[in-house]
Amino acid sequence: MDSEENLPRPGDPIALLIKQDLDPLSVSELEERIALLEGEILRVKNHMQRAVNHRASADSLFKR
């Protein structure tokens, strides 16, 4: 797998997020940003776990 495949695509919200200048943000704004990002990480992990569980259920059903 090419290492560039793991990078966000131009126009991708993640690409825009990581390019944002953090200098103008206050400490409280940075803390809020971290809390929001941690919440998003949890949401993605939960979605990923549901996908894994769904796949395991399907594999079990079809005896893969």
C-alpha positions as CSV (number, residue, x, y, z in Angstrom):
1,M,0.0,0.0,0.0
2,D,1.3,3.4,-1.0
3,S,1.9,5.7,2.0
4,E,0.1,8.5,0.2
5,E,-3.1,6.4,0.3
6,N,-3.2,7.0,4.0
7,L,-3.1,10.8,3.7
8,P,-6.3,12.8,3.6
9,R,-7.4,13.9,0.1
10,P,-7.5,17.6,-0.8
11,G,-10.8,19.0,0.2
12,D,-11.3,16.2,2.7
13,P,-12.6,17.7,6.0
14,I,-9.7,16.0,7.8
15,A,-7.2,17.6,5.5
16,L,-8.7,21.0,6.2
17,L,-8.7,20.3,9.9
18,I,-5.0,19.4,10.1
19,K,-4.0,22.5,8.1
20,Q,-5.9,24.9,10.3
21,D,-3.7,27.4,12.1
22,L,-4.0,26.8,15.8
23,D,-2.2,30.0,16.9
24,P,-5.2,32.2,17.1
25,L,-7.1,29.8,19.4
26,S,-7.1,30.3,23.1
27,V,-6.4,27.5,25.6
28,S,-10.1,27.1,26.3
29,E,-10.8,26.9,22.5
30,L,-8.0,24.3,22.2
31,E,-9.5,22.3,25.1
32,E,-12.9,22.4,23.4
33,R,-11.4,21.3,20.1
34,I,-9.7,18.4,21.8
35,A,-13.0,17.3,23.5
36,L,-14.8,17.5,20.2
37,L,-12.0,15.4,18.5
38,E,-12.0,12.9,21.3
39,G,-15.8,12.6,20.9
40,E,-15.4,12.0,17.2
41,I,-12.7,9.4,17.8
42,L,-15.1,7.5,20.1
43,R,-17.9,7.7,17.5
44,V,-15.6,6.3,14.8
45,K,-14.3,3.5,17.2
46,N,-17.9,2.6,18.0
47,H,-18.9,2.5,14.4
48,M,-15.8,0.3,13.6
49,Q,-16.7,-2.1,16.4
50,R,-20.3,-2.4,15.1
51,A,-18.8,-3.2,11.6
52,V,-16.5,-5.9,13.1
53,N,-19.4,-7.4,15.1
54,H,-21.7,-7.3,12.0
55,R,-19.0,-9.1,9.9
56,A,-18.4,-11.7,12.6
57,S,-22.2,-12.4,12.8
58,A,-22.3,-12.7,9.0
59,D,-19.3,-15.0,8.9
60,S,-20.9,-17.1,11.7
61,L,-24.2,-17.3,9.9
62,F,-22.5,-18.4,6.6
63,K,-19.8,-20.5,8.3
64,R,-16.9,-18.7,6.6
